[in-house]
Amino acid sequence: MFKDEKGFGTIELVIILAILVGIALLFKTQITAFVENIIQDIVDKDFTSGALYVYFKI
């Protein structure tokens, strides 16, 4: 029927990418809110109190 069924074809890759893009578009607001919360948590950390000394103590 098919000469070569080995490997990962271009059509499969395009289908998987289309599905991932569709999921990303469906959950765009939730993904954006999640990333913004993570970035805000990182920005709000206070590293002036010697926290870096505790982590990188020599």
Buried (B, 14 or more C-beta within 10 A) or exposed (E): EEEEEEEEEEEEEEEEEEEEEEEEEEEEEEEEEEEEEEEEEEEEEEEEEEEEEEEEEE
